[in-house]
C-alpha cells in the first residue's frame, strides 16, 4: 500500500532526481533508502529495529508492497552521510511532490 501510493505519484523518480547522497550508482537508489525510512515510520517502527522488522515480517512487506529493502546497517550508512545540503535537496523534492499531488487531486466544490 505504501509504495503503491508512492509510485503513481512518481515519488521515487523525484527523489532520485533531486537528492544525491551516494557517490556511486551501485546498490539501492536514494529513493529506496528514503522511502524505507518513511515506510518504517508509516508502520510505527523505530529506527534500526524497525527496519529489520520491515525486512522480516511478511505481512508488513505485503502492506508496504516491497520484499527487498535495505538492511539496517546499509540504511544507517546512507543516513549518516546526510548533510544540511542533502536535507535542502530533500526539501526541494518534497516541494515538487506536493505540487504534483495538488495538481492531481480533484477540485473541491463548496
C-alpha positions in Angstrom: 0.0 0.0 0.0 2.7 2.5 0.9 4.8 2.0 -2.3 1.6 1.6 -4.3 0.7 5.1 -3.4 4.3 6.5 -3.9 4.9 5.1 -7.4 1.9 6.6 -9.3 2.9 10.0 -7.8 6.4 9.4 -9.2 7.9 9.9 -5.8 10.8 7.5 -6.3 11.8 9.2 -9.5 11.5 12.7 -8.0 13.7 11.7 -5.0 16.3 10.1 -7.3 16.4 13.3 -9.5 16.5 15.8 -6.6 18.6 14.0 -3.9 22.2 12.9 -4.4 23.8 11.4 -1.4 25.6 8.3 -2.8 28.9 8.7 -4.7 28.4 5.5 -6.8 25.4 4.2 -8.7 25.6 0.7 -7.2 23.3 -0.6 -4.5 19.9 0.8 -3.6 19.0 4.2 -5.1 18.4 7.2 -2.8 14.7 6.9 -3.2 14.7 3.4 -1.8 16.6 4.4 1.4 14.3 7.5 1.9 11.1 5.5 1.3 12.2 2.7 3.5 12.7 5.2 6.4 9.2 6.6 5.6 7.7 3.2 5.4 9.3 2.3 8.8 7.6 5.4 10.3 4.4 4.5 8.5 4.1 1.2 10.3 5.2 2.7 13.6 8.8 1.3 13.6 11.8 2.7 15.4 15.0 3.4 13.5 17.1 0.3 13.0 15.0 -2.2 14.9 12.0 -1.2 12.8 14.0 -1.6 9.6 14.7 -5.2 10.5 11.0 -5.8 11.0 10.2 -4.4 7.6 12.7 -6.8 6.1 11.5 -9.9 8.0 7.7 -9.5 8.6 5.8 -10.9 5.6 2.6 -9.1 6.5 4.4 -5.7 6.7 6.2 -6.5 3.4 2.8 -7.1 1.7 1.3 -4.0 3.2 4.3 -1.9 2.0 4.5 -3.6 -1.4 8.2 -4.4 -1.1 10.1 -7.6 -0.3 13.7 -6.4 -0.8 14.6 -3.5 1.4 18.0 -2.1 2.6 19.2 -3.8 5.8 19.7 -1.6 8.9 23.4 -1.4 8.5 23.3 -0.3 4.9 20.5 2.2 5.7 22.5 3.6 8.6 25.5 4.1 6.4 23.3 6.0 4.0 21.6 8.2 6.6 24.9 9.1 8.3 26.0 10.7 5.0 23.2 13.2 5.1 24.3 16.8 5.4 22.4 20.1 5.6 22.7 20.3 1.8 21.1 16.9 1.4 18.2 18.0 3.6 17.7 21.0 1.4 17.7 18.7 -1.7 15.1 16.5 0.1 13.0 19.6 0.9 13.1 20.6 -2.8 11.9 17.1 -3.7 9.1 17.3 -1.2 8.0 20.6 -2.8 7.9 19.0 -6.2 6.0 16.0 -4.8 3.5 18.3 -3.0 3.0 20.4 -6.2 2.2 17.2 -8.2 -0.2 15.9 -5.5 -2.2 19.2 -5.6 -2.3 19.1 -9.4 -3.7 15.5 -9.4 -6.3 16.0 -6.7 -9.8 16.7 -7.9 -11.3 20.2 -7.5 -13.2 20.6 -4.3 -16.7 22.1 -4.7 -18.0 24.3 -1.9 
